[in-house]
Amino acid sequence: MNRTRSTAVALALTVGLLTLPAQAQQQNTSGDPIYTVDAPPAFAIVADLLIARPLLIAATAIGAVVFVVALPFTAMGGGIGDAGKALVVDPGKAAFVRCLGCTGDGYNQRQ
């Protein structure tokens, strides 16, 4: 391909990718129950699986290391529970308990 055609293709792909968030924020006016909070769309599930979950698992592991290192200081201050919840439990819940593609925390049982 020549340079002009390559530039046009790259520009078209960039514009197409930049409009995805605007399309994702549109309300569900069709009444289709597939695209609701209980059943997130496929792109949200894939992004959650490939991007968010590995980062949250890493945050949980790093938070556990930081918690252990800071444990003597938090014990003197009496904030062991708060530090453990903020550094280990909250990222762990988001990584392992939340359903794929869901934005809320906790386990939502599906029927």
C-alpha positions in Angstrom: 0.0 0.0 0.0 1.1 3.5 -0.6 1.7 6.0 2.2 -1.6 7.8 1.7 -3.7 4.7 1.8 -1.8 3.5 4.9 -2.4 6.8 6.6 -6.1 6.7 5.7 -6.5 3.2 7.1 -4.7 4.1 10.3 -6.8 7.2 10.7 -10.0 5.3 10.1 -9.1 2.7 12.7 -8.1 5.3 15.2 -11.4 7.2 14.8 -13.3 4.0 15.0 -11.6 2.9 18.2 -12.0 6.4 19.7 -15.8 6.3 19.2 -16.2 3.0 21.1 -16.5 4.6 24.6 -19.2 6.9 23.2 -21.1 4.0 21.8 -20.7 2.0 25.0 -22.3 4.8 27.1 -25.5 4.8 25.1 -28.6 3.7 27.0 -30.3 0.4 26.2 -33.4 1.6 24.5 -34.2 -1.7 22.7 -35.4 -3.3 25.9 -33.1 -6.2 25.2 -32.2 -7.8 28.6 -28.9 -9.2 27.3 -27.1 -5.8 27.6 -27.8 -4.9 31.2 -25.7 -4.8 34.3 -26.5 -8.4 35.1 -25.3 -9.5 31.7 -22.5 -7.2 30.5 -21.6 -7.0 26.8 -18.8 -9.2 25.4 -16.2 -6.5 25.0 -16.6 -5.7 28.8 -16.0 -9.3 29.7 -13.0 -9.6 27.4 -11.4 -6.4 28.7 -12.0 -7.4 32.2 -10.5 -10.8 31.7 -7.4 -9.7 29.7 -6.7 -6.3 31.4 -8.4 -5.7 34.7 -8.1 -9.1 36.3 -4.3 -9.5 35.9 -3.8 -5.9 37.2 -6.0 -6.6 40.2 -4.2 -9.9 41.0 -0.9 -8.0 40.8 -2.3 -5.3 43.1 -3.4 -7.9 45.6 0.0 -9.5 45.6 1.8 -6.2 45.9 -0.7 -5.1 48.6 0.1 -8.3 50.6 3.8 -7.6 50.4 3.3 -3.9 51.5 1.0 -5.1 54.3 3.6 -7.5 55.7 6.3 -4.8 55.5 4.2 -2.2 57.1 2.7 -4.6 59.7 4.9 -3.6 62.7 4.1 0.1 62.1 0.3 -0.5 61.7 0.3 -2.7 64.8 1.8 0.2 66.8 -0.9 2.5 65.5 -3.7 -0.1 65.9 -4.8 -0.1 62.2 -4.1 -3.6 61.2 -7.7 -4.3 60.1 -8.0 -1.2 58.1 -4.6 -1.7 56.4 -5.4 -5.3 55.6 -8.8 -4.4 54.1 -7.4 -1.6 52.0 -4.2 -3.4 50.8 -5.3 -7.0 50.4 -9.1 -7.7 50.8 -10.5 -5.0 48.6 -8.3 -5.7 45.5 -8.7 -9.5 46.2 -12.5 -9.1 46.2 -12.4 -7.1 43.0 -10.1 -9.7 41.4 -11.7 -13.0 42.5 -15.3 -12.3 43.6 -16.7 -9.9 41.1 -18.3 -11.4 38.0 -16.6 -10.8 34.6 -17.5 -7.5 33.1 -19.5 -6.3 36.2 -18.7 -3.0 37.7 -20.2 -3.6 41.1 -18.3 -5.5 43.8 -19.5 -8.7 45.4 -20.9 -11.9 44.1 -24.1 -11.7 42.0 -25.7 -15.1 41.8 -27.3 -15.6 38.4 -30.3 -17.8 37.8 
